[in-house]
Amino acid sequence: MNQNEKKGNLLGIMAVVSFSLTLPFTKFLTKSLDFYEIGIMRAIIASSMALIIIVYKKEDWPHKRDVFKFIMTGLGVVLGFPFLVALGMETVSSGHGGVLLASLPLSTAIFSTLLSQEKPPLLFWLLSLLGFLIVCTFSIWHNPIKDFSWSYGDTALFGAVLMGGFGYAQGGHLSKIYSSWKVICFALIFTLPFIIISVPFLIDFKIFKIITPMNYFALLFLGLINNLFAFFLWYRGLALGGVAKVGQLQLLQPFFTIFFSVILLSEHFFWSDLTFCFFIVFVVFLTSKTKFDLKKNP
């Protein structure tokens, strides 16, 4: 593992710890706000700050050939993923949802391969599939086949995996051309028109009278940290270590999500959860040892 890969993994882990707080904070907000209100408000906070940063630093705008890529990145990580996660949190616990979202690395790797010339070896795919199967086993463990029911929350989280994987992969490849902080800032800015247009239809301004200080804190965290600053680290890590490879670090996210869910939301802790998480950590370790060339986009 060279220095770039080591730095990429370090930045990736720091971002994953931040991302792991998404579900606990979102679960907390669903007690007071609808999923679309959570999605819209965190997007407005993040997009507004991104615009302030770009204007303050007097940055040049991206080349017009890349604008569509920025928009697609934003639709994945700014709109699609947060909205669908908030919808999913209406019916499932944050700990359970966190493990379901552990299939994000596989989604990211697939989209990364489709969007670039980054070609992981067969061993990488086998390990990624193993990680995904561990996640599926975990889900069935909590919901035995005879009692299993597929809720709209599960469907929403599956959609979040697809949208998040696409947005991570597209943004990671853009970070090979632009600074990572510029990638998420411009992705936020280019999706801002969609957000502004939807506000009158989705937000009842009366809710601001009932939002508590803790609600505001959770929204600010989701908007400024998870939707903005954590992506500075994440996209830089993906660019340095490879989108598919560093993306596998998100298999660690359930471990952190379960920990924060127990601490912050007093959710029940199951030793089986910890066992599954350790299996996932082992898969991540093996994946980090795979050897493959990181090819740049033409």
N, C-alpha and C positions, 0 to 999 in steps of 0.2 A: 504494500500500500504506500503510494507516494505522498508527498506533503500536501498536494492539492486534495487528494482523497481524504486524508486525515482531517484537514481543515473543513472540508465539505461535510464530513460526518459530524464533527463537533457543532458546526452551525445548524446542521439538520436536527440534531438531538435537542438543541436549545429551542428551536422552532416547534418541535413536536411536544415538548413540555408545555409551551404556550397553547398550542392547538388542543391539548388534552383538556384544557379548562373550558373549551367551547361548550361541550354538552352539559356540564354542571351549571354553568351560568345561564345557558339557554333554558334548561329545565327549571331553574329558579324563576326565570321571567315568564314562563308559560302559565304560572299561577295568576298573573295579573294582566298579561298581554296576549293577543292572538299572534299566531306564528307570522302572519304577514306584517304586523306592526313591528315585531322584533326584527324581521329581515330588512324592512324599509329603514328603520331608525338607525340600525348599526351601519347600513350602507351609506346613509346620509352623513353620519359622523365621520366615517372613514374617507369618503369621497371629498368632503369639505376640507379635511386636513390635508389630503393629498394635493388638492388644488392650491392650498396655501403654501405648501412646501415647494411646489413647482414654480409658482409665481415669485415667491421670495428668493429662490435660487436663480431665477431668470434662465431656466433651462430651455434648450431648443426642443421643439416638438419632434416626435418620431418621424421617420421617413414615411411618406404616404403609402408605400408598399407594405408597411408593417401595421398600419392602423387597424385593418381587419383582424389581425392576430391579437392585437391588444383588446379589441372588442370581444373576441371569442374567449380570451383569458378572463375578462371581467364577467362575462355571462356565466362562466363556470364557477369562479371562486368568490365573486362579489354578490351575484344574484342567485344563481341556481343552488349552490351548496348551502349558504346560510338559510335561505327560505325553506328548503327541503329538510334540513336538520331541525329547524324550529317546528316544522309540521310533525316530524317524527317524534320529537320529544313530548308531544301531547299524549302519546299512548305507551311509550316505553321508558324504562328507567335510563338514567344517563350512563350507568355502569354497563348495562346490557347493550345500549346503543353504541357505546364506545368500542366494544368488541366487534359488533357488526361492521363498524366503519373501518375495522382493521383490514378489510379487503381493498381499501384505498391504494395500497402499494401495488397490488396486482393490476388494478385499473390504471394507475399512473404508468406502469411499465408497458402495458398494452398500447395506450395512447402515445407514449413516447416513441415506441417502435413505429407506429403508424405515421407519426408526424416528422420523423427524422431518419437518419441512417444509423442511429444507435442500435446495434444488434447484439443483445445479450446472448450468451451461450445457452445450450440446452439445460445445463445444470442449474443456471439461474432460474429458468422457467419452472423447472421441477421443484426447486425450493420455494418459489413464489406460490406455486400451486399447493404445496404442502402447508404453507402458512394460511392460505385461503381455506383449505380443508379443516385445519385446526379451528378456524373461526366458525365454520359451519357446524363442527362438532360441538363447540361451546354453545351455539344457539340452540341446537337440539337438546343439549344437556339441560338447559333451563326450560325448554318447552318440549317435553317428550312427544314423539310422533303421534301417539294416540290422543294427546291433548293439544297438539299444535294447531294454532289458528293464525292465519296471515292477516295482519291488520293493515290499515292504511299507513300507519306509522312505519311498518316494515318496508312497504312500497316506497315511501318517501325517502327512507334512509338508503334504499337501493339506488334511487335516482340521485341522491346526494353523492354516492360513491362514483357514479358515472360522471356527474358534472364536476366533482372535485378532482377526479383523476385526469379529466381532460384539461381543466384549468391549470392544474399543477404542471402537467407535461408541456402545455403550450407556453406557460410562463417561464418554466425552466429553460426551454430552448431559446426564448427571447433574451434570457439573462446571459446567454453566451455572446449576445450582440450589444445589449444595453446593460447598464448597472442594475443590479437586482432591485434597488429601491425605486429606480425609475420605472421598472416594469410594472410593479404593483400600483405605483402612483398613477401612471397613465392608464392602466387597466381600470382603475377606479374612476378616473376623470372621464374616460370615454363611455362609461356606463351611466354616468350621472344624468344625462338627458332622459334615459329610460326611467330612472328613479324619480326625477322631478315630475314627469308626466303622470306617474302612477300615484303620487302622494294624495291628490284630492279624492281619489277613488278608494284608497286603502286606509287612510289615516283619519280617524275621528279626533279632532283636536281637543275634545273634551277629556281625553285620556290623560292629558298633561296635568290635569287637576288632581288626579288620583295616583299618579306615579310617585313612589316613595324614593327617598335618597338612595336606598340600596338598589332600586331599579335603575336609577340613573348611573350608579357606579357600575352595575353589570353591563349596561348598554355601552358605556364609555370603554370598558375593558374589551368588549367584543368588537367595537368599532375601531378603536385606536391600536389595540394590541393584536388581536386575532385577525382583523381584516387589513391591517396595515403594517405595523412595525415587525411583527413576527415573520411576515413575508419577505422583509428585507433579508433576514437570516435564511429563510427557507429557499428562496430562489437563488441566492448566492451559493448555498450549499449544493443545490441541484446542478448549478453551472460548473462548480469546481469538481465534484465527485461523480457526476453523471446522473441524469434524471432517473433512469430506471433503478440504478444501484442505491443512491442515497434515498430515493423514494421508499425503499424497503424499511427504512428506519421508522416509518409510521406504524409498522407492526408492533412497535413498542408503546404506541399511544394508549391502547387499552389498559396497560399496567398503570400509567399515570392517571388516566381517567377514573379508574376504579378507586385509586387512592384518594383523589380529590373529591369524588362522590361520597365516599365514606366520611371524610373530614368535614366537607362543607354542607352536605345534604343529609347526613346521618343515614345514608342508605345501608342496607344490610351487607355485611361482608361474608363471602363464601370462600372457603379454602380452595374449592374447585376452581374459582376464578383465578386465584393466584397460581395454581398448577398450570392452567391453560396459558397464562401469561408467560410463565417461565419457558414453556414449550415454544412460544412465539419468539421470545428473546433468543433462544437457541437457534431458531431458524434464521433470525436476523444475523447472528454471528456467523453462521455458515455462509449466508449470502454475501457477507462482506469479504469472504475469502475467495469468491469466484473471480476468475481472471477473464477480462475481455477488454477489447479496444474501445475507447470512447471516440467515435468519429464525429466530426463536426458537420453541421449542415453545409451543403454546397453553396 
